[in-house]
Amino acid sequence: MLQRLERADPTRAHGESSYEYLVISLSPGESLSDARSALREHSEFGRWELARTLIYQGGARRYWMRRRVMRVESSLGPAR
């Protein structure tokens, strides 16, 4: 199972620049139960949601999960 994290490009993503994406790729020989458990873990503990699923002709699968990027401002004031 291959996993990679992508940040949305604000110049390309038309309104979705506040999301980051996790792409999970499965080869045809990997079990669906492993994929389900990985997707469930990411959604429960990492606050990811399933955005897109693609099943290729040879049986490979690719899942795109997304979550909002939290922008946090410092409440401590300027650094001294």
C-alpha positions in Angstrom: 0.0 0.0 0.0 1.5 3.3 -1.1 0.5 6.5 0.7 1.5 10.1 -0.1 0.4 13.5 1.2 -0.3 16.4 -1.1 -1.1 20.0 -0.4 -3.6 21.7 -2.7 -2.0 24.3 -5.0 -4.0 27.5 -4.4 -3.5 28.6 -8.0 -4.9 25.4 -9.4 -7.6 24.2 -6.9 -10.3 26.9 -7.4 -11.7 27.3 -3.9 -10.2 24.1 -2.4 -6.9 25.6 -1.4 -7.8 25.1 2.3 -7.5 21.3 2.0 -4.6 18.8 2.0 -4.9 15.5 0.3 -3.8 12.0 1.2 -3.6 9.6 -1.8 -3.7 5.9 -1.0 -2.8 3.5 -3.9 -3.4 -0.3 -3.8 -2.1 -2.8 -6.3 -4.5 -5.5 -7.6 -3.1 -8.2 -5.3 -3.8 -6.3 -2.0 -6.9 -7.2 0.0 -9.8 -4.8 0.3 -10.0 -5.4 4.0 -6.5 -3.8 4.4 -7.7 -0.8 2.3 -10.8 -0.5 4.4 -8.9 -0.6 7.7 -6.4 2.0 6.4 -9.2 4.3 5.3 -11.1 3.8 8.6 -7.9 4.6 10.6 -7.2 7.8 8.7 -10.8 9.0 9.0 -11.2 8.2 12.7 -7.9 9.4 14.0 -6.6 11.8 11.4 -9.9 13.6 10.6 -9.7 12.7 6.9 -12.7 12.3 4.7 -13.0 10.2 1.5 -13.0 12.6 -1.4 -12.6 10.3 -4.5 -12.2 6.6 -5.4 -10.8 5.3 -8.7 -10.7 1.7 -9.7 -8.5 1.0 -12.7 -9.1 -1.6 -15.3 -6.4 -4.0 -14.1 -7.8 -4.0 -10.5 -5.6 -1.3 -8.9 -7.4 1.2 -6.7 -6.6 4.7 -5.7 -8.3 6.7 -2.9 -8.1 10.4 -2.3 -8.8 11.6 1.2 -8.9 15.2 2.2 -9.0 17.3 5.4 -9.1 21.0 6.1 -5.9 22.8 6.8 -6.2 24.5 10.2 -4.7 27.9 10.2 -3.8 29.0 13.7 -2.8 32.5 14.7 -0.6 33.1 17.7 -2.4 34.5 20.8 0.8 35.2 22.6 1.5 38.5 20.8 4.7 39.6 19.0 8.0 37.9 19.8 10.5 39.9 21.9 
